[in-house]
Amino acid sequence: MDLHLAGRIAIVTGASKGIGLAITRALVGEGATVVAGARSAGADLSALQAGGRVSFVPVDLAGPEGPTALVDRAVELGGLDVLVNNVGGVTPRPDGFASVTDDDWFRTITLTLMAAVRTTRAALPVMADRGGGSVITISSVNAYLPDPLVIDYSAAKAALANFSKSLSKEVARSGIRVNTISPGPVETDLWLGDSGVARTVAQATGLDPAEVAAQAAAGAATGRFTRPAEIAALVLLLASDRAENVTGSDFSIDGGLVQTL
């Protein structure tokens, strides 16, 4: 199926690794040009950049200037058709709610919610000038499956989902679609890395990190984590005009982890 993404211009935040890298790679594979935002490029993103359809912009999206820099680069390349708000981070809180300081809350809300708010705000006028576009935000099942282990992250993702749904109603008549994707556990460093969720929980409980990861995977009906490329494939569909009447929707990709309707 031709997704008609060749020649389109996209922004991907948090593009240097994990889900963001997979999304960047998938968009390039469909012929799009990607403005890739991250604090540093890393070897994999640099390799993609060498192909000529990735423009890396070193930004810290915890600050207000980063989003504008990304959109400015897209305008230099010709405009903006697709925005993928992917940047975020999670810190497990094995010591409970009382251990989460105001600074912890502010950091989580800034990176998980405000980075998407600011980048979307900067992107919308450029998309409107192009006659429309697609905003896709990577949320989480924790938006509606609250977990005290990630209490601040869960709250920020819930706010992110609400923001996206609300915005979709405002901008739909301008031809701009706003959707979210909510993964469960994904095969990335966020879960499986040296400072990821599995190792952090293991250190707090005395379990082996592999055992923690296996328990998390067992909670899904499929018995495994989602792969970044699977999320990227869903992004491609939502970015394309094949989904041109889809807006204000959330798509879970969790292997059947959430069992409620």
PECOR-V814247 format. One record per residue. N is the residue number from 0. PHI is phi in whole degrees, 0 to 359 (none if undefined). Layout:
{{N:PHI} {N:PHI}}
This chain:
{{0:none} {1:281} {2:272} {3:58} {4:261} {5:298} {6:85} {7:284} {8:245} {9:232} {10:248} {11:233} {12:266} {13:60} {14:271} {15:274} {16:201} {17:57} {18:298} {19:299} {20:295} {21:297} {22:294} {23:301} {24:298} {25:292} {26:296} {27:299} {28:298} {29:266} {30:94} {31:277} {32:259} {33:241} {34:271} {35:258} {36:255} {37:192} {38:292} {39:215} {40:281} {41:78} {42:294} {43:292} {44:292} {45:298} {46:295} {47:294} {48:299} {49:297} {50:284} {51:98} {52:246} {53:237} {54:246} {55:277} {56:238} {57:287} {58:221} {59:253} {60:280} {61:282} {62:250} {63:283} {64:277} {65:303} {66:302} {67:297} {68:298} {69:294} {70:293} {71:300} {72:295} {73:299} {74:297} {75:300} {76:276} {77:132} {78:143} {79:209} {80:247} {81:223} {82:239} {83:246} {84:278} {85:244} {86:301} {87:174} {88:193} {89:224} {90:238} {91:298} {92:241} {93:294} {94:271} {95:91} {96:304} {97:296} {98:277} {99:270} {100:279} {101:302} {102:298} {103:299} {104:300} {105:297} {106:298} {107:295} {108:294} {109:296} {110:281} {111:275} {112:255} {113:292} {114:299} {115:290} {116:300} {117:294} {118:292} {119:296} {120:302} {121:290} {122:280} {123:302} {124:298} {125:291} {126:298} {127:299} {128:295} {129:275} {130:91} {131:145} {132:172} {133:229} {134:252} {135:237} {136:244} {137:277} {138:262} {139:192} {140:299} {141:291} {142:296} {143:230} {144:232} {145:301} {146:224} {147:299} {148:296} {149:230} {150:297} {151:288} {152:297} {153:299} {154:295} {155:293} {156:292} {157:297} {158:297} {159:296} {160:295} {161:294} {162:303} {163:295} {164:296} {165:298} {166:297} {167:303} {168:288} {169:283} {170:256} {171:300} {172:289} {173:269} {174:82} {175:255} {176:258} {177:231} {178:224} {179:235} {180:239} {181:241} {182:282} {183:273} {184:303} {185:237} {186:286} {187:223} {188:297} {189:304} {190:263} {191:250} {192:284} {193:298} {194:243} {195:280} {196:300} {197:299} {198:290} {199:296} {200:294} {201:299} {202:295} {203:279} {204:249} {205:84} {206:274} {207:277} {208:305} {209:296} {210:292} {211:299} {212:297} {213:296} {214:296} {215:295} {216:295} {217:294} {218:288} {219:272} {220:298} {221:279} {222:76} {223:209} {224:285} {225:284} {226:266} {227:306} {228:296} {229:289} {230:292} {231:301} {232:297} {233:291} {234:301} {235:302} {236:297} {237:291} {238:286} {239:271} {240:282} {241:291} {242:244} {243:289} {244:248} {245:256} {246:207} {247:71} {248:249} {249:241} {250:240} {251:279} {252:222} {253:224} {254:64} {255:84} {256:298} {257:276} {258:254} {259:273} {260:284}}
